[in-house]
């Protein structure tokens, strides 16, 4: 995924670069076991849904959980700003304001390595 894009609603989105550090699920050949307890009614519903998708229960639960995990991660690592705010951010990056007295004082305290 790009570091930024515009979503379907026309909202500009910034994405975290942490995504590149995440291991690819598709390239994993080593399977690990997970065990979970669910009520019988939940298991029956999951089995029915898996059958409707013509897949086994393990694949159905894994794919469903991965979709949800990806959505949670995407939401946590994405900042959405309006088109107006996007333009304002670009303007400030291209033409930053002059440092005020507080900023100049803070800069004095920074190590030279920065």
C-alpha positions in Angstrom: 0.0 0.0 0.0 1.2 3.5 -0.7 2.0 5.9 2.1 -1.0 7.9 1.1 -4.0 7.7 -1.2 -7.6 9.0 -1.5 -10.3 6.6 -0.4 -13.7 6.0 -2.1 -15.3 9.0 -0.4 -12.5 11.3 -1.6 -10.9 11.5 1.8 -7.1 11.8 1.7 -5.5 9.0 3.8 -2.0 8.7 5.3 -0.8 5.1 6.1 1.8 4.0 8.6 5.0 2.6 7.2 4.8 -0.2 9.8 3.0 -2.3 7.2 6.2 -3.1 5.4 7.5 -4.7 8.6 4.6 -7.1 8.9 5.3 -10.7 7.7 3.3 -11.8 4.7 0.7 -14.4 5.6 0.6 -15.8 2.0 4.3 -16.6 2.1 4.2 -18.6 5.3 4.5 -22.4 4.9 4.7 -23.2 8.6 1.3 -23.7 10.1 0.7 -23.2 13.8 -2.1 -24.5 15.9 -4.7 -22.3 17.6 -7.3 -23.5 19.9 -10.4 -21.6 21.0 -13.6 -22.4 22.8 -16.9 -21.2 21.4 -20.6 -21.9 22.3 -22.1 -24.7 20.4 -24.5 -22.3 18.6 -21.6 -20.2 17.5 -19.7 -23.2 16.1 -22.9 -24.4 14.3 -23.3 -21.0 12.7 -19.6 -20.9 11.6 -19.9 -24.4 10.1 -23.1 -23.3 8.2 -21.4 -20.2 6.9 -18.3 -22.2 5.9 -20.5 -24.7 4.0 -22.2 -21.9 2.2 -18.8 -20.7 1.1 -17.8 -24.2 0.1 -14.8 -24.3 2.4 -13.8 -26.0 5.6 -14.3 -24.5 9.0 -10.6 -23.8 9.6 -10.2 -21.9 6.4 -13.4 -20.0 6.9 -12.6 -18.9 10.4 -9.0 -18.1 9.5 -9.9 -16.0 6.5 -12.7 -14.2 8.4 -10.4 -13.4 11.3 -7.6 -12.2 9.0 -10.0 -9.9 7.2 -11.1 -8.4 10.5 -7.5 -8.2 11.7 -6.5 -6.3 8.5 -9.4 -3.9 9.0 -8.4 -3.2 12.6 -4.8 -2.6 11.7 -5.7 -0.4 8.7 -8.0 1.7 11.0 -5.2 2.0 13.6 -2.5 2.9 11.1 -4.4 5.3 8.8 -5.0 9.0 9.4 -7.9 10.3 7.3 -8.0 14.0 6.5 -10.4 16.0 4.3 -9.3 17.4 1.0 -9.2 20.9 2.6 -6.9 19.7 5.4 -4.8 17.8 3.0 -4.1 20.9 1.0 -3.4 22.8 4.2 -0.8 20.2 5.3 0.9 20.4 1.9 0.9 24.2 2.1 2.5 24.0 5.6 5.1 21.5 4.4 6.0 23.6 1.3 5.9 26.9 3.1 6.4 26.4 6.9 5.8 29.3 9.2 8.8 31.0 10.8 9.7 29.6 14.2 8.3 31.5 17.1 10.1 32.2 20.4 9.0 29.0 22.1 10.1 26.9 19.2 13.5 28.6 19.0 13.9 28.1 22.7 13.0 24.4 22.4 15.5 24.0 19.5 18.3 25.3 21.7 17.8 22.4 24.1 18.1 19.7 21.4 21.2 17.7 20.9 23.4 18.6 17.9 22.9 15.1 16.4 19.3 16.0 15.4 
